[in-house]
């Protein structure tokens, strides 16, 4: 029986605690992405590029119809106090991903060992505090201090996805995971939409770019307070979950009560698995295209197409909305085709990954050749992100096909490694577009085209949709050509006895 106070509190919630967790997880991902992308728009108002435009006259430049035109001349942005080159801006924008790559895998380990609640919560809290301090830090230390701060922000966000995966695994029954996963991880695009729109709104007119960081930093801190009160790592540690829901979760979720016996992660076999390398190549290609859009689309909208900041915020948000909607359509189509046996899982993953790679690659090239036709360029960018929605039903879930028992470790490895695209892309684009002309951006988009198409070709030839032998070597055994010794395996009897003793000691 629950104590009376716990029973009273549990009755205040109109929905089960696992759905409360899902909603808070959605807000966690949303927070992570808003704090990640807010600088992408803010930097366009932090840097005074008027001097650069005067030194490098571009006869093919689009006419400037922004809100800063007065009497035929472009006035300085009121809060643009920094004189950073395009390469410096690119390095600053890439700083986040240095930190993100460092803590991705360790974050998963900490969440597995100490629980996802505080691993996720403290990580995002630190990012929120660093976001709140951004205006003070950048004004005191300039580009160098801002780069260091962005690395620290990335380190705070690194554990987000692995920690959420572990929390959901311990809270959500298998037959509810598709819906809960769609709810929680849909927060990424909602964060991009909300972050882009609100950044543009806060800086419209004579709005100070510092307001963007104050707003999203405070929003992140408020989320942490709610998360600390409402959410817990496991159902059994939740103080006011109802008895009915606790019983239901302990009966339906294997890891809600005790850890299942599992062999150590077979890294020796994973790094020799060709489909894993194909998946890694595809992930690097996707992230290259995605980070090009997320990080540099606001700069293209402002510097090349000459939209004002309010329009840039709105128009940058629309492609993410298109991607969010299309991801559900692509997912439904893929599930129907597999269920009706119109094609195999492998074929479905290849088709949707190819759509998500070649479609955007073609669209961004068309956008660059649309020149100053703003309507056409924006339409192509929206189409590119809509087609990129096929990624979620393609290679995004391929790790579950290859290794359902080690999907968390495999996902952490793939995501952490593919973050190299986030490190390289902003800096490389800064080098390729020193004067931010249309011709220079066209070269940057051609590089993106080559990476997207090239990595997709690798995936087409070597991808797989079947469970790999090393994911369950007890069932599948070793292949005939395996010559690298046995994989480490857990002593099942010993591990089971430990689990039973741990369970009895808590009674």
Beta strands, then each sheet from edge to edge (+ up, - down):
strand 1: 69-70
strand 2: 73-74
sheet 1: 1+ 2-
end
